[in-house]
Amino acid sequence: MAIRSLLLAAVAACMLTAGGIALAEAGPATTGPINSRITGDIVPTHDPVLVKEKGTYYVFGTGLTVKTSPDLIHWTAQPQPFDKVPQWGSQAVPGTKDMWAPDLSFFGGQWHLYYALSTFGSNQSAIGLFTSPTLDPKVAGYGWKDEGLVVMSHHADDFNAIDPNHFIDADGRHWLVLGSFWTGIKLFGLDPRTGKLLDPAEKPVSLARRLAPAGGPAPIEAPFLIERGGYHYLFVSYDYCCKGVNSTYYTVVGRSRDVRGPYLGKDGSRLMDGEGTIILRADLEEQDRFRGPGHPGFLHDTDGKDYIVYHAYDKMNRGASTLRISPVDWTADGWPVAVR
């Protein structure tokens, strides 16, 4: 699977390096207006996505766990909506045991829940889709429909079909961005009627990658796209997650006028060169608590405020994967800053 989730079983660490990467302003993870107060069922949380429906915030994570909150501060775990991988998924990806890295998007009158299926170390992976008119099990009409396969990667492919994120651009075009390791982050066009590939024969567009040493891994994954002020912003995580306090995950952002790229950091560095501008990194050494912040999601709230959601590993809680939420401020020249 994405070597990210694969790495749930641990990998050796590298020190977080920024070589050629512009560093965005960011404060300690324990002093932000949300992270200093967040409480409740925030552990375990992995690969979170944050959405809001009728005044309730929802976080879905790997394993298709669900947590809700009225205020982004107090979180309560909810029953998981699924108890097993769909039969088609078990056949398409033999050995898969769980659904990873969900993404939620509301269009066409219903929620679209994209998720990944894979196994450790393999790029024989698949993105599936469920739909429901509501996220609230107490509301009439609630119920997830299995829409089946969206896109699949095989051993002969140069990408890994996990970590999906659905995006609608200003022209109303639908896209799916995904990827982990291999040759990086890919963009597919979607049919807005079905939420599936617009043209299954069309090759995806490459948006970001890491330059791997000969024979080595290229740790990049967890893409998320947003649009603001005429720019498309692509968030991705670099290096390794899933190693507890030894995780070296960090998150960068680049922007482009064209959804197809090229995506550049604030200093002009290219995400296709494994660079960009850092928005989330481990705590400064003097705090030294939350490690490996990554797998970002983004919410533009109904009150106009912006938030970035992610997981990080808590050194004060045996490296537990923990929900983190940071308000996002924007600089005068249009760059996001996580208020941590």
C-alpha positions as CSV (number, residue, x, y, z in Angstrom):
1,M,0.0,0.0,0.0
2,A,1.1,3.5,0.2
3,I,4.3,3.1,1.9
4,R,2.8,5.5,4.4
5,S,0.2,3.2,5.7
6,L,2.6,0.4,5.0
7,L,4.9,2.1,7.4
8,L,2.3,1.6,10.1
9,A,4.8,-1.2,10.8
10,A,7.8,1.2,11.2
11,V,10.7,2.3,9.1
12,A,13.9,3.9,9.9
13,A,13.9,7.6,10.3
14,C,15.7,10.5,8.6
15,M,16.1,13.9,10.2
16,L,13.7,16.4,8.7
17,T,15.6,18.4,6.2
18,A,14.5,21.4,4.2
19,G,17.3,21.5,1.6
20,G,16.1,24.0,-1.0
21,I,12.6,24.3,0.7
22,A,11.3,27.7,1.8
23,L,10.1,27.6,5.4
24,A,6.7,29.1,6.2
25,E,6.0,30.7,9.5
26,A,4.5,28.4,12.1
27,G,4.3,28.3,15.9
28,P,4.6,25.5,18.4
29,A,1.9,22.9,18.0
30,T,0.8,23.3,21.7
31,T,0.0,27.0,21.7
32,G,-2.5,27.4,18.9
33,P,-6.1,28.4,19.7
34,I,-7.4,24.9,19.0
35,N,-4.6,22.5,19.6
36,S,-4.0,23.8,23.2
37,R,-7.6,23.0,24.1
38,I,-8.6,20.1,21.8
39,T,-10.0,17.2,23.9
40,G,-12.1,14.0,23.9
41,D,-11.7,11.1,21.5
42,I,-8.8,12.5,19.5
43,V,-6.6,9.3,19.7
44,P,-6.2,7.4,17.6
45,T,-6.6,9.5,14.5
46,H,-4.8,8.8,11.3
47,D,-5.1,10.4,7.8
48,P,-8.0,12.7,8.9
49,V,-10.4,14.7,6.7
50,L,-12.5,17.4,8.2
51,V,-16.0,18.4,7.0
52,K,-19.1,20.1,8.4
53,E,-22.7,19.3,8.0
54,K,-25.6,21.3,9.7
55,G,-23.4,22.7,12.5
56,T,-21.6,19.4,13.3
57,Y,-18.0,18.8,12.4
58,Y,-16.9,15.4,11.3
59,V,-13.5,13.8,11.1
60,F,-13.1,10.6,9.1
61,G,-9.8,8.7,9.3
62,T,-8.0,5.6,8.2
63,G,-10.1,2.5,9.2
64,L,-13.1,4.7,8.4
65,T,-13.3,5.9,11.9
66,V,-15.7,8.7,12.6
67,K,-15.5,11.5,15.2
68,T,-17.9,14.5,15.7
69,S,-17.7,17.8,17.4
70,P,-19.9,20.9,17.8
71,D,-17.0,23.3,18.1
72,L,-13.7,21.7,16.8
73,I,-12.6,21.4,20.4
74,H,-14.7,18.6,22.0
75,W,-14.6,15.3,20.0
76,T,-16.7,12.2,20.4
77,A,-16.0,8.9,18.6
78,Q,-19.0,7.5,16.6
79,P,-19.8,4.0,15.4
80,Q,-17.9,3.1,12.3
81,P,-20.2,3.1,9.3
82,F,-18.6,-0.1,7.7
83,D,-17.5,-3.3,9.3
84,K,-15.6,-4.8,6.4
85,V,-14.0,-4.1,3.0
86,P,-16.5,-4.5,0.1
87,Q,-16.3,-7.8,-1.7
88,W,-15.1,-6.2,-5.0
89,G,-12.3,-4.6,-3.1
90,S,-11.1,-7.9,-1.5
91,Q,-11.0,-9.4,-5.0
92,A,-9.3,-6.5,-6.6
93,V,-6.6,-6.1,-3.9
94,P,-6.0,-9.6,-2.3
95,G,-5.0,-9.3,1.3
96,T,-6.4,-5.9,1.9
97,K,-8.0,-5.7,5.4
98,D,-9.0,-2.1,5.9
99,M,-10.0,1.1,4.2
100,W,-7.5,3.9,4.4
101,A,-7.2,7.7,4.0
102,P,-10.8,8.7,3.4
103,D,-11.8,11.9,1.6
104,L,-15.3,13.5,1.8
105,S,-16.9,15.8,-0.8
106,F,-20.5,17.0,-1.1
107,F,-21.8,17.4,-4.7
108,G,-24.8,16.2,-6.7
109,G,-27.0,16.2,-3.5
110,Q,-24.9,13.7,-1.6
111,W,-21.7,13.0,0.1
112,H,-19.0,11.2,-1.8
113,L,-16.6,9.2,0.4
114,Y,-13.5,8.2,-1.4
115,Y,-11.1,5.7,0.2
116,A,-8.1,3.5,-0.5
117,L,-7.5,-0.2,-0.5
118,S,-3.9,-1.7,-0.6
119,T,-1.4,-3.9,1.2
120,F,2.0,-3.3,2.7
121,G,4.7,-2.3,0.1
122,S,2.5,-2.8,-2.9
123,N,1.1,-0.5,-5.5
124,Q,-1.6,-2.9,-6.5
125,S,-4.1,-0.5,-4.9
126,A,-7.6,0.8,-5.5
127,I,-9.7,3.9,-4.8
128,G,-13.3,3.1,-4.0
129,L,-16.4,5.3,-3.5
130,F,-19.4,5.3,-1.2
131,T,-22.3,7.9,-1.4
132,S,-24.9,9.0,1.2
133,P,-27.2,12.0,1.3
134,T,-26.2,12.8,4.8
135,L,-23.4,12.0,7.3
136,D,-25.8,11.8,10.3
137,P,-27.2,8.3,11.0
138,K,-30.2,9.9,12.8
139,V,-31.4,11.7,9.7
140,A,-34.0,10.1,7.4
141,G,-32.3,8.8,4.2
142,Y,-29.0,8.1,5.8
143,G,-27.2,5.2,4.3
144,W,-24.0,4.5,2.4
145,K,-24.2,3.1,-1.1
146,D,-21.2,1.2,-2.5
147,E,-20.4,2.8,-5.9
148,G,-17.5,0.5,-6.5
149,L,-14.1,1.1,-8.1
150,V,-13.0,4.6,-9.2
151,V,-9.3,4.0,-10.2
152,M,-6.8,1.2,-9.7
153,S,-3.0,0.9,-10.0
154,H,-1.1,-2.3,-10.7
155,H,2.5,-3.5,-10.3
156,A,3.3,-2.3,-13.8
157,D,2.1,1.3,-13.1
158,D,4.4,4.0,-11.9
159,F,2.0,5.4,-9.3
160,N,0.1,4.1,-6.3
161,A,-3.7,4.6,-6.2
162,I,-4.1,5.6,-2.5
163,D,-4.7,8.9,-0.6
164,P,-7.5,10.3,-2.7
165,N,-8.7,13.8,-2.6
166,H,-11.7,15.1,-4.7
167,F,-11.6,18.7,-5.9
168,I,-13.9,20.9,-7.9
169,D,-12.3,23.9,-9.7
170,A,-13.7,27.3,-10.3
171,D,-14.9,26.2,-13.8
172,G,-16.9,23.3,-12.2
173,R,-14.5,20.6,-13.4
174,H,-14.1,17.6,-11.1
175,W,-10.7,16.1,-10.3
176,L,-9.2,13.3,-8.2
177,V,-5.7,13.8,-6.9
178,L,-3.9,10.9,-5.3
179,G,-0.6,9.1,-4.9
180,S,2.0,7.8,-2.5
181,F,5.7,7.1,-3.2
182,W,6.6,5.7,-6.7
183,T,6.6,8.6,-9.1
184,G,4.5,10.8,-6.9
185,I,1.2,12.7,-7.0
186,K,-1.2,12.2,-9.9
187,L,-4.3,14.1,-11.1
188,F,-7.3,12.4,-12.9
189,G,-10.3,14.1,-14.4
190,L,-13.7,12.9,-13.0
191,D,-17.2,12.7,-14.4
192,P,-19.4,15.0,-12.1
193,R,-22.4,12.8,-12.6
194,T,-20.8,9.6,-11.4
195,G,-17.8,10.8,-9.4
196,K,-15.7,8.3,-11.3
197,L,-13.0,8.7,-14.1
198,L,-14.0,10.9,-16.9
199,D,-11.8,9.0,-19.4
200,P,-10.3,5.8,-18.0
201,A,-7.9,5.6,-20.9
202,E,-6.4,9.0,-20.3
203,K,-3.1,9.1,-18.5
204,P,-3.0,11.1,-15.3
205,V,-1.1,14.4,-14.9
206,S,1.9,14.4,-12.6
207,L,1.8,17.2,-10.0
208,A,4.5,16.5,-7.5
209,R,7.3,14.0,-6.8
210,R,10.4,13.3,-4.7
211,L,13.7,12.6,-6.4
212,A,14.7,9.2,-5.0
213,P,18.3,7.9,-4.6
214,A,19.1,5.1,-6.9
215,G,17.0,2.1,-5.9
216,G,15.6,4.0,-2.9
217,P,12.1,5.1,-1.9
218,A,10.6,8.5,-2.9
219,P,8.6,9.5,0.2
220,I,5.7,11.8,-0.9
221,E,2.0,11.3,-0.4
222,A,-1.3,12.6,1.0
223,P,-2.2,15.3,-1.5
224,F,-4.9,17.8,-0.9
225,L,-6.1,20.5,-3.4
226,I,-7.9,23.8,-2.7
227,E,-8.5,27.0,-4.7
228,R,-8.2,30.6,-3.5
229,G,-7.7,33.9,-5.1
230,G,-7.2,32.5,-8.6
231,Y,-4.6,30.0,-7.4
232,H,-4.7,26.2,-6.9
233,Y,-2.9,25.2,-3.7
234,L,-1.5,21.7,-3.5
235,F,-0.6,20.3,0.0
236,V,1.5,17.1,0.2
237,S,3.4,15.3,2.9
238,Y,7.1,14.4,2.6
239,D,9.2,11.7,4.4
240,Y,7.9,9.0,6.7
241,C,4.9,8.7,8.9
242,C,3.7,5.8,11.0
243,K,6.8,5.4,13.2
244,G,5.4,7.1,16.3
245,V,7.8,9.7,17.7
246,N,10.4,8.7,15.2
247,S,8.2,9.8,12.3
248,T,9.8,12.4,10.0
249,Y,6.6,13.4,8.2
250,Y,6.2,17.1,7.3
251,T,3.9,19.0,5.0
252,V,4.6,21.4,2.2
253,V,2.5,23.6,-0.1
254,G,2.9,24.9,-3.6
255,R,0.5,26.9,-5.9
256,S,-0.3,27.2,-9.5
257,R,-2.7,29.1,-11.7
258,D,-3.4,25.9,-13.6
259,V,-4.8,22.9,-11.7
260,R,-2.4,20.8,-13.8
261,G,0.6,22.7,-12.5
262,P,3.4,23.5,-12.3
263,Y,3.2,23.9,-8.5
264,L,5.7,26.2,-7.0
265,G,6.7,27.2,-3.4
266,K,6.9,30.8,-2.2
267,D,10.6,30.9,-3.3
268,G,9.8,29.5,-6.8
269,S,10.9,25.9,-5.9
270,R,9.1,23.2,-7.7
271,L,7.0,20.4,-6.1
272,M,8.0,18.3,-9.1
273,D,11.6,18.6,-7.7
274,G,10.5,17.6,-4.2
275,E,10.6,21.1,-2.9
276,G,7.9,23.7,-1.9
277,T,7.1,25.7,1.2
278,I,6.8,24.0,4.6
279,I,3.5,24.6,6.4
280,L,3.6,21.9,9.0
281,R,6.7,20.5,10.7
282,A,7.5,18.8,14.0
283,D,7.6,20.9,17.1
284,L,10.6,23.0,17.7
285,E,13.2,21.1,19.8
286,E,12.3,23.1,22.9
287,Q,8.8,21.8,22.7
288,D,9.6,18.3,21.3
289,R,6.2,16.8,21.7
290,F,4.1,16.3,18.5
291,R,6.2,14.6,15.8
292,G,5.6,13.9,12.2
293,P,2.7,16.3,11.4
294,G,1.1,15.3,8.1
295,H,-1.6,13.9,5.8
296,P,-3.4,17.3,5.7
297,G,-7.0,18.0,5.0
298,F,-8.5,21.5,4.6
299,L,-11.8,23.0,5.6
300,H,-13.2,26.4,4.5
301,D,-15.8,26.9,7.1
302,T,-19.2,28.4,6.7
303,D,-18.1,31.5,8.7
304,G,-15.3,32.1,6.3
305,K,-12.5,30.7,8.5
306,D,-10.0,28.2,7.2
307,Y,-8.6,25.2,9.0
308,I,-6.0,22.5,8.3
309,V,-6.4,19.1,9.9
310,Y,-3.7,16.5,10.2
311,H,-2.3,13.8,12.5
312,A,0.8,14.0,14.6
313,Y,2.5,11.6,17.0
314,D,2.4,12.6,20.7
315,K,5.7,12.0,22.5
316,M,3.9,12.4,25.8
317,N,1.4,9.7,25.0
318,R,3.7,6.8,23.8
319,G,3.7,8.2,20.2
320,A,-0.1,7.9,19.8
321,S,-1.4,9.2,16.4
322,T,-3.4,12.3,17.5
323,L,-5.9,14.6,15.9
324,R,-4.6,18.1,15.3
325,I,-6.4,21.1,13.9
326,S,-4.8,24.5,13.1
327,P,-6.6,27.7,11.9
328,V,-5.0,29.0,8.7
329,D,-4.1,32.6,8.2
330,W,-3.2,34.0,4.8
331,T,-0.2,36.4,4.1
332,A,-0.7,39.5,2.1
333,D,0.9,37.8,-0.9
334,G,-1.5,34.8,-0.6
335,W,0.4,32.1,1.3
336,P,-1.3,29.9,4.0
337,V,0.2,29.9,7.5
338,A,-0.9,27.3,10.1
339,V,-1.6,28.9,13.5
340,R,-0.5,25.9,15.6
